Amino acid sequence: MQTRNRIMDDIGQLMTNAMGVAQGAKAEAETAMKSMLDRWMADRDFVTREEFDAVRAMAQKAREENDALKARLDAMERKKKA
């Protein structure tokens, strides 16, 4: 009976080790894929979300300034005609 438990313990240890190796391989594969994807995206000159949001905010501010200047110009033209 002692031999049977020893075999089960060995099998259990083997399965535990196999799961550890599989998890390590999974983590390594994920890291490699992320690195490859980051490199691919960098080669394509994609912008980051932060860069996009910054440019969008700049465009919004410029649009608001243009609207304000247009309103001032329209007011000046109306005043000149009167």
Biopython code that builds the backbone (N, CA, C, O; Angstrom):
import numpy as np
from Bio.PDB.StructureBuilder import StructureBuilder

atoms = [
    (1, "MET", "N", (0.816, -1.191, 0.000)),
    (1, "MET", "CA", (0.000, 0.000, 0.000)),
    (1, "MET", "C", (0.863, 1.259, 0.000)),
    (1, "MET", "O", (0.492, 2.273, -0.593)),
    (2, "GLN", "N", (2.000, 1.191, 0.660)),
    (2, "GLN", "CA", (2.913, 2.329, 0.711)),
    (2, "GLN", "C", (3.426, 2.670, -0.688)),
    (2, "GLN", "O", (3.596, 3.847, -1.005)),
    (3, "THR", "N", (3.677, 1.658, -1.535)),
    (3, "THR", "CA", (4.164, 1.867, -2.880)),
    (3, "THR", "C", (3.144, 2.636, -3.709)),
    (3, "THR", "O", (3.502, 3.514, -4.494)),
    (4, "ARG", "N", (1.878, 2.300, -3.528)),
    (4, "ARG", "CA", (0.822, 2.948, -4.292)),
    (4, "ARG", "C", (0.751, 4.445, -3.955)),
    (4, "ARG", "O", (0.599, 5.272, -4.853)),
    (5, "ASN", "N", (0.858, 4.790, -2.691)),
    (5, "ASN", "CA", (0.833, 6.195, -2.304)),
    (5, "ASN", "C", (2.051, 6.929, -2.855)),
    (5, "ASN", "O", (1.954, 8.088, -3.259)),
    (6, "ARG", "N", (3.170, 6.267, -2.870)),
    (6, "ARG", "CA", (4.395, 6.876, -3.398)),
    (6, "ARG", "C", (4.219, 7.181, -4.895)),
    (6, "ARG", "O", (4.630, 8.240, -5.369)),
    (7, "ILE", "N", (3.617, 6.263, -5.619)),
    (7, "ILE", "CA", (3.374, 6.472, -7.048)),
    (7, "ILE", "C", (2.407, 7.644, -7.244)),
    (7, "ILE", "O", (2.621, 8.494, -8.109)),
    (8, "MET", "N", (1.349, 7.682, -6.441)),
    (8, "MET", "CA", (0.380, 8.786, -6.541)),
    (8, "MET", "C", (1.055, 10.114, -6.197)),
    (8, "MET", "O", (0.805, 11.126, -6.850)),
    (9, "ASP", "N", (1.896, 10.110, -5.189)),
    (9, "ASP", "CA", (2.615, 11.336, -4.830)),
    (9, "ASP", "C", (3.518, 11.785, -5.971)),
    (9, "ASP", "O", (3.596, 12.975, -6.279)),
    (10, "ASP", "N", (4.194, 10.837, -6.591)),
    (10, "ASP", "CA", (5.072, 11.166, -7.712)),
    (10, "ASP", "C", (4.269, 11.720, -8.891)),
    (10, "ASP", "O", (4.677, 12.690, -9.529)),
    (11, "ILE", "N", (3.134, 11.099, -9.171)),
    (11, "ILE", "CA", (2.286, 11.573, -10.263)),
    (11, "ILE", "C", (1.756, 12.974, -9.944)),
    (11, "ILE", "O", (1.726, 13.847, -10.812)),
    (12, "GLY", "N", (1.344, 13.175, -8.707)),
    (12, "GLY", "CA", (0.860, 14.494, -8.298)),
    (12, "GLY", "C", (1.945, 15.552, -8.429)),
    (12, "GLY", "O", (1.689, 16.661, -8.898)),
    (13, "GLN", "N", (3.157, 15.203, -8.012)),
    (13, "GLN", "CA", (4.276, 16.142, -8.122)),
    (13, "GLN", "C", (4.592, 16.429, -9.590)),
    (13, "GLN", "O", (4.873, 17.571, -9.954)),
    (14, "LEU", "N", (4.547, 15.410, -10.419)),
    (14, "LEU", "CA", (4.799, 15.575, -11.842)),
    (14, "LEU", "C", (3.755, 16.506, -12.478)),
    (14, "LEU", "O", (4.101, 17.366, -13.288)),
    (15, "MET", "N", (2.495, 16.335, -12.113)),
    (15, "MET", "CA", (1.430, 17.185, -12.646)),
    (15, "MET", "C", (1.605, 18.628, -12.170)),
    (15, "MET", "O", (1.401, 19.570, -12.935)),
    (16, "THR", "N", (1.981, 18.792, -10.910)),
    (16, "THR", "CA", (2.211, 20.138, -10.373)),
    (16, "THR", "C", (3.350, 20.821, -11.120)),
    (16, "THR", "O", (3.249, 21.993, -11.482)),
    (17, "ASN", "N", (4.425, 20.088, -11.347)),
    (17, "ASN", "CA", (5.564, 20.644, -12.094)),
    (17, "ASN", "C", (5.171, 20.981, -13.526)),
    (17, "ASN", "O", (5.586, 22.008, -14.063)),
    (18, "ALA", "N", (4.372, 20.116, -14.144)),
    (18, "ALA", "CA", (3.943, 20.347, -15.520)),
    (18, "ALA", "C", (3.089, 21.612, -15.603)),
    (18, "ALA", "O", (3.211, 22.377, -16.560)),
    (19, "MET", "N", (2.233, 21.838, -14.616)),
    (19, "MET", "CA", (1.405, 23.044, -14.606)),
    (19, "MET", "C", (2.273, 24.291, -14.440)),
    (19, "MET", "O", (2.006, 25.322, -15.057)),
    (20, "GLY", "N", (3.295, 24.199, -13.620)),
    (20, "GLY", "CA", (4.210, 25.325, -13.446)),
    (20, "GLY", "C", (4.928, 25.666, -14.731)),
    (20, "GLY", "O", (5.071, 26.837, -15.080)),
    (21, "VAL", "N", (5.379, 24.648, -15.432)),
    (21, "VAL", "CA", (6.062, 24.858, -16.714)),
    (21, "VAL", "C", (5.097, 25.454, -17.733)),
    (21, "VAL", "O", (5.464, 26.356, -18.487)),
    (22, "ALA", "N", (3.864, 24.950, -17.757)),
    (22, "ALA", "CA", (2.872, 25.462, -18.700)),
    (22, "ALA", "C", (2.548, 26.928, -18.415)),
    (22, "ALA", "O", (2.414, 27.727, -19.342)),
    (23, "GLN", "N", (2.423, 27.280, -17.143)),
    (23, "GLN", "CA", (2.138, 28.677, -16.795)),
    (23, "GLN", "C", (3.312, 29.578, -17.167)),
    (23, "GLN", "O", (3.113, 30.701, -17.629)),
    (24, "GLY", "N", (4.533, 29.087, -16.965)),
    (24, "GLY", "CA", (5.715, 29.856, -17.350)),
    (24, "GLY", "C", (5.771, 30.061, -18.857)),
    (24, "GLY", "O", (6.101, 31.149, -19.328)),
    (25, "ALA", "N", (5.448, 29.019, -19.610)),
    (25, "ALA", "CA", (5.455, 29.112, -21.069)),
    (25, "ALA", "C", (4.372, 30.082, -21.539)),
    (25, "ALA", "O", (4.580, 30.841, -22.485)),
    (26, "LYS", "N", (3.220, 30.054, -20.876)),
    (26, "LYS", "CA", (2.130, 30.966, -21.229)),
    (26, "LYS", "C", (2.563, 32.416, -20.999)),
    (26, "LYS", "O", (2.341, 33.274, -21.853)),
    (27, "ALA", "N", (3.170, 32.684, -19.865)),
    (27, "ALA", "CA", (3.620, 34.049, -19.565)),
    (27, "ALA", "C", (4.678, 34.505, -20.566)),
    (27, "ALA", "O", (4.664, 35.653, -21.011)),
    (28, "GLU", "N", (5.582, 33.615, -20.914)),
    (28, "GLU", "CA", (6.628, 33.958, -21.882)),
    (28, "GLU", "C", (6.028, 34.220, -23.264)),
    (28, "GLU", "O", (6.453, 35.146, -23.955)),
    (29, "ALA", "N", (5.058, 33.426, -23.667)),
    (29, "ALA", "CA", (4.406, 33.617, -24.960)),
    (29, "ALA", "C", (3.639, 34.938, -24.984)),
    (29, "ALA", "O", (3.665, 35.649, -25.989)),
    (30, "GLU", "N", (2.959, 35.272, -23.887)),
    (30, "GLU", "CA", (2.237, 36.543, -23.827)),
    (30, "GLU", "C", (3.199, 37.721, -23.930)),
    (30, "GLU", "O", (2.923, 38.695, -24.630)),
    (31, "THR", "N", (4.316, 37.631, -23.239)),
    (31, "THR", "CA", (5.315, 38.706, -23.287)),
    (31, "THR", "C", (5.871, 38.854, -24.695)),
    (31, "THR", "O", (6.031, 39.971, -25.187)),
    (32, "ALA", "N", (6.164, 37.742, -25.342)),
    (32, "ALA", "CA", (6.703, 37.785, -26.707)),
    (32, "ALA", "C", (5.680, 38.380, -27.678)),
    (32, "ALA", "O", (6.039, 39.187, -28.536)),
    (33, "MET", "N", (4.417, 37.991, -27.550)),
    (33, "MET", "CA", (3.384, 38.515, -28.440)),
    (33, "MET", "C", (3.173, 40.011, -28.221)),
    (33, "MET", "O", (3.017, 40.765, -29.181)),
    (34, "LYS", "N", (3.169, 40.440, -26.962)),
    (34, "LYS", "CA", (3.001, 41.866, -26.671)),
    (34, "LYS", "C", (4.168, 42.661, -27.242)),
    (34, "LYS", "O", (3.974, 43.733, -27.815)),
    (35, "SER", "N", (5.365, 42.139, -27.088)),
    (35, "SER", "CA", (6.542, 42.814, -27.622)),
    (35, "SER", "C", (6.471, 42.908, -29.143)),
    (35, "SER", "O", (6.773, 43.952, -29.720)),
    (36, "MET", "N", (6.076, 41.829, -29.782)),
    (36, "MET", "CA", (5.958, 41.801, -31.237)),
    (36, "MET", "C", (4.882, 42.780, -31.708)),
    (36, "MET", "O", (5.079, 43.491, -32.694)),
    (37, "LEU", "N", (3.757, 42.819, -31.013)),
    (37, "LEU", "CA", (2.675, 43.736, -31.380)),
    (37, "LEU", "C", (3.098, 45.186, -31.172)),
    (37, "LEU", "O", (2.805, 46.041, -32.008)),
    (38, "ASP", "N", (3.785, 45.472, -30.068)),
    (38, "ASP", "CA", (4.275, 46.835, -29.826)),
    (38, "ASP", "C", (5.238, 47.271, -30.923)),
    (38, "ASP", "O", (5.170, 48.402, -31.404)),
    (39, "ARG", "N", (6.130, 46.374, -31.313)),
    (39, "ARG", "CA", (7.085, 46.677, -32.385)),
    (39, "ARG", "C", (6.361, 46.918, -33.703)),
    (39, "ARG", "O", (6.693, 47.850, -34.436)),
    (40, "TRP", "N", (5.376, 46.085, -34.005)),
    (40, "TRP", "CA", (4.611, 46.220, -35.246)),
    (40, "TRP", "C", (3.887, 47.557, -35.274)),
    (40, "TRP", "O", (3.892, 48.248, -36.293)),
    (41, "MET", "N", (3.262, 47.928, -34.152)),
    (41, "MET", "CA", (2.529, 49.183, -34.104)),
    (41, "MET", "C", (3.477, 50.378, -34.204)),
    (41, "MET", "O", (3.139, 51.378, -34.836)),
    (42, "ALA", "N", (4.637, 50.289, -33.600)),
    (42, "ALA", "CA", (5.618, 51.379, -33.673)),
    (42, "ALA", "C", (6.097, 51.566, -35.113)),
    (42, "ALA", "O", (6.329, 52.693, -35.549)),
    (43, "ASP", "N", (6.240, 50.486, -35.833)),
    (43, "ASP", "CA", (6.664, 50.563, -37.231)),
    (43, "ASP", "C", (5.596, 51.210, -38.118)),
    (43, "ASP", "O", (5.915, 51.741, -39.182)),
    (44, "ARG", "N", (4.347, 51.168, -37.692)),
    (44, "ARG", "CA", (3.242, 51.710, -38.481)),
    (44, "ARG", "C", (2.955, 53.171, -38.151)),
    (44, "ARG", "O", (2.047, 53.763, -38.735)),
    (45, "ASP", "N", (3.701, 53.757, -37.238)),
    (45, "ASP", "CA", (3.523, 55.151, -36.824)),
    (45, "ASP", "C", (2.124, 55.426, -36.269)),
    (45, "ASP", "O", (1.571, 56.508, -36.473)),
    (46, "PHE", "N", (1.563, 54.456, -35.577)),
    (46, "PHE", "CA", (0.302, 54.695, -34.891)),
    (46, "PHE", "C", (0.566, 55.621, -33.711)),
    (46, "PHE", "O", (1.653, 55.610, -33.133)),
    (47, "VAL", "N", (-0.430, 56.415, -33.361)),
    (47, "VAL", "CA", (-0.276, 57.293, -32.204)),
    (47, "VAL", "C", (-0.874, 56.618, -30.974)),
    (47, "VAL", "O", (-1.749, 55.758, -31.069)),
    (48, "THR", "N", (-0.372, 57.038, -29.824)),
    (48, "THR", "CA", (-0.935, 56.502, -28.585)),
    (48, "THR", "C", (-2.218, 57.251, -28.264)),
    (48, "THR", "O", (-2.495, 58.297, -28.850)),
    (49, "ARG", "N", (-2.984, 56.726, -27.353)),
    (49, "ARG", "CA", (-4.229, 57.356, -26.936)),
    (49, "ARG", "C", (-3.937, 58.735, -26.336)),
    (49, "ARG", "O", (-4.675, 59.692, -26.569)),
    (50, "GLU", "N", (-2.850, 58.823, -25.559)),
    (50, "GLU", "CA", (-2.489, 60.091, -24.934)),
    (50, "GLU", "C", (-2.159, 61.148, -25.992)),
    (50, "GLU", "O", (-2.582, 62.298, -25.876)),
    (51, "GLU", "N", (-1.403, 60.755, -27.023)),
    (51, "GLU", "CA", (-1.072, 61.695, -28.096)),
    (51, "GLU", "C", (-2.328, 62.144, -28.833)),
    (51, "GLU", "O", (-2.485, 63.325, -29.144)),
    (52, "PHE", "N", (-3.210, 61.207, -29.106)),
    (52, "PHE", "CA", (-4.457, 61.521, -29.798)),
    (52, "PHE", "C", (-5.296, 62.505, -28.987)),
    (52, "PHE", "O", (-5.804, 63.490, -29.524)),
    (53, "ASP", "N", (-5.438, 62.231, -27.689)),
    (53, "ASP", "CA", (-6.232, 63.108, -26.829)),
    (53, "ASP", "C", (-5.622, 64.503, -26.740)),
    (53, "ASP", "O", (-6.352, 65.494, -26.708)),
    (54, "ALA", "N", (-4.292, 64.591, -26.701)),
    (54, "ALA", "CA", (-3.627, 65.893, -26.631)),
    (54, "ALA", "C", (-3.886, 66.709, -27.900)),
    (54, "ALA", "O", (-4.203, 67.895, -27.821)),
    (55, "VAL", "N", (-3.752, 66.084, -29.051)),
    (55, "VAL", "CA", (-3.992, 66.789, -30.315)),
    (55, "VAL", "C", (-5.463, 67.168, -30.445)),
    (55, "VAL", "O", (-5.790, 68.239, -30.956)),
    (56, "ARG", "N", (-6.338, 66.299, -29.989)),
    (56, "ARG", "CA", (-7.765, 66.597, -30.035)),
    (56, "ARG", "C", (-8.098, 67.812, -29.170)),
    (56, "ARG", "O", (-8.890, 68.665, -29.570)),
    (57, "ALA", "N", (-7.491, 67.887, -27.981)),
    (57, "ALA", "CA", (-7.716, 69.033, -27.099)),
    (57, "ALA", "C", (-7.180, 70.314, -27.737)),
    (57, "ALA", "O", (-7.804, 71.370, -27.634)),
    (58, "MET", "N", (-6.030, 70.220, -28.392)),
    (58, "MET", "CA", (-5.463, 71.388, -29.079)),
    (58, "MET", "C", (-6.391, 71.845, -30.202)),
    (58, "MET", "O", (-6.615, 73.044, -30.368)),
    (59, "ALA", "N", (-6.925, 70.915, -30.965)),
    (59, "ALA", "CA", (-7.837, 71.258, -32.065)),
    (59, "ALA", "C", (-9.108, 71.898, -31.525)),
    (59, "ALA", "O", (-9.616, 72.855, -32.109)),
    (60, "GLN", "N", (-9.622, 71.381, -30.423)),
    (60, "GLN", "CA", (-10.828, 71.954, -29.818)),
    (60, "GLN", "C", (-10.569, 73.387, -29.362)),
    (60, "GLN", "O", (-11.397, 74.271, -29.580)),
    (61, "LYS", "N", (-9.426, 73.613, -28.735)),
    (61, "LYS", "CA", (-9.083, 74.964, -28.277)),
    (61, "LYS", "C", (-8.938, 75.920, -29.463)),
    (61, "LYS", "O", (-9.410, 77.055, -29.409)),
    (62, "ALA", "N", (-8.282, 75.457, -30.537)),
    (62, "ALA", "CA", (-8.115, 76.289, -31.731)),
    (62, "ALA", "C", (-9.472, 76.609, -32.351)),
    (62, "ALA", "O", (-9.701, 77.731, -32.804)),
    (63, "ARG", "N", (-10.358, 75.642, -32.372)),
    (63, "ARG", "CA", (-11.703, 75.858, -32.923)),
    (63, "ARG", "C", (-12.448, 76.916, -32.102)),
    (63, "ARG", "O", (-13.111, 77.786, -32.665)),
    (64, "GLU", "N", (-12.338, 76.840, -30.778)),
    (64, "GLU", "CA", (-12.998, 77.817, -29.917)),
    (64, "GLU", "C", (-12.409, 79.213, -30.120)),
    (64, "GLU", "O", (-13.140, 80.203, -30.159)),
    (65, "GLU", "N", (-11.081, 79.284, -30.248)),
    (65, "GLU", "CA", (-10.445, 80.580, -30.500)),
    (65, "GLU", "C", (-10.873, 81.156, -31.848)),
    (65, "GLU", "O", (-11.111, 82.358, -31.960)),
    (66, "ASN", "N", (-10.971, 80.313, -32.865)),
    (66, "ASN", "CA", (-11.429, 80.764, -34.186)),
    (66, "ASN", "C", (-12.856, 81.289, -34.119)),
    (66, "ASN", "O", (-13.171, 82.312, -34.726)),
    (67, "ASP", "N", (-13.720, 80.592, -33.385)),
    (67, "ASP", "CA", (-15.106, 81.050, -33.241)),
    (67, "ASP", "C", (-15.160, 82.404, -32.539)),
    (67, "ASP", "O", (-15.935, 83.278, -32.927)),
    (68, "ALA", "N", (-14.341, 82.577, -31.512)),
    (68, "ALA", "CA", (-14.319, 83.858, -30.787)),
    (68, "ALA", "C", (-13.802, 84.976, -31.697)),
    (68, "ALA", "O", (-14.353, 86.077, -31.697)),
    (69, "LEU", "N", (-12.761, 84.704, -32.461)),
    (69, "LEU", "CA", (-12.220, 85.715, -33.381)),
    (69, "LEU", "C", (-13.217, 86.054, -34.479)),
    (69, "LEU", "O", (-13.336, 87.212, -34.880)),
    (70, "LYS", "N", (-13.929, 85.052, -34.961)),
    (70, "LYS", "CA", (-14.944, 85.299, -35.989)),
    (70, "LYS", "C", (-16.053, 86.179, -35.433)),
    (70, "LYS", "O", (-16.537, 87.084, -36.113)),
    (71, "ALA", "N", (-16.449, 85.916, -34.216)),
    (71, "ALA", "CA", (-17.500, 86.735, -33.598)),
    (71, "ALA", "C", (-17.023, 88.175, -33.439)),
    (71, "ALA", "O", (-17.783, 89.110, -33.690)),
    (72, "ARG", "N", (-15.767, 88.361, -33.022)),
    (72, "ARG", "CA", (-15.222, 89.726, -32.896)),
    (72, "ARG", "C", (-15.161, 90.427, -34.249)),
    (72, "ARG", "O", (-15.510, 91.601, -34.368)),
    (73, "LEU", "N", (-14.713, 89.694, -35.264)),
    (73, "LEU", "CA", (-14.622, 90.259, -36.607)),
    (73, "LEU", "C", (-15.998, 90.641, -37.132)),
    (73, "LEU", "O", (-16.167, 91.711, -37.717)),
    (74, "ASP", "N", (-16.983, 89.771, -36.927)),
    (74, "ASP", "CA", (-18.355, 90.066, -37.356)),
    (74, "ASP", "C", (-18.875, 91.316, -36.648)),
    (74, "ASP", "O", (-19.531, 92.151, -37.270)),
    (75, "ALA", "N", (-18.589, 91.449, -35.360)),
    (75, "ALA", "CA", (-19.025, 92.614, -34.590)),
    (75, "ALA", "C", (-18.353, 93.872, -35.126)),
    (75, "ALA", "O", (-19.002, 94.911, -35.253)),
    (76, "MET", "N", (-17.081, 93.796, -35.437)),
    (76, "MET", "CA", (-16.363, 94.957, -35.986)),
    (76, "MET", "C", (-16.934, 95.362, -37.340)),
    (76, "MET", "O", (-17.094, 96.550, -37.617)),
    (77, "GLU", "N", (-17.241, 94.384, -38.180)),
    (77, "GLU", "CA", (-17.802, 94.674, -39.508)),
    (77, "GLU", "C", (-19.186, 95.294, -39.380)),
    (77, "GLU", "O", (-19.524, 96.216, -40.121)),
    (78, "ARG", "N", (-19.989, 94.794, -38.441)),
    (78, "ARG", "CA", (-21.324, 95.380, -38.239)),
    (78, "ARG", "C", (-21.195, 96.823, -37.742)),
    (78, "ARG", "O", (-21.943, 97.706, -38.163)),
    (79, "LYS", "N", (-20.243, 97.044, -36.848)),
    (79, "LYS", "CA", (-20.032, 98.381, -36.302)),
    (79, "LYS", "C", (-19.551, 99.345, -37.391)),
    (79, "LYS", "O", (-19.959, 100.507, -37.419)),
    (80, "LYS", "N", (-18.684, 98.860, -38.286)),
    (80, "LYS", "CA", (-18.156, 99.677, -39.387)),
    (80, "LYS", "C", (-19.273, 100.060, -40.353)),
    (80, "LYS", "O", (-19.287, 101.186, -40.850)),
    (81, "LYS", "N", (-20.209, 99.154, -40.629)),
    (81, "LYS", "CA", (-21.308, 99.413, -41.568)),
    (81, "LYS", "C", (-22.314, 100.399, -40.971)),
    (81, "LYS", "O", (-22.968, 101.146, -41.699)),
    (82, "ALA", "N", (-22.429, 100.395, -39.672)),
    (82, "ALA", "CA", (-23.438, 101.264, -39.039)),
    (82, "ALA", "C", (-23.006, 102.704, -38.919)),
    (82, "ALA", "O", (-23.759, 103.533, -38.407)),
]
sb = StructureBuilder()
sb.init_structure("model")
sb.init_model(0)
sb.init_chain("A")
sb.init_seg("    ")
for serial, (resi, resn, name, xyz) in enumerate(atoms, 1):
    if name == "N":
        sb.init_residue(resn, " ", resi, " ")
    sb.init_atom(name, np.array(xyz, "f"), 0.0, 1.0, " ", f" {name:<3s}", serial, name[0])
structure = sb.get_structure()
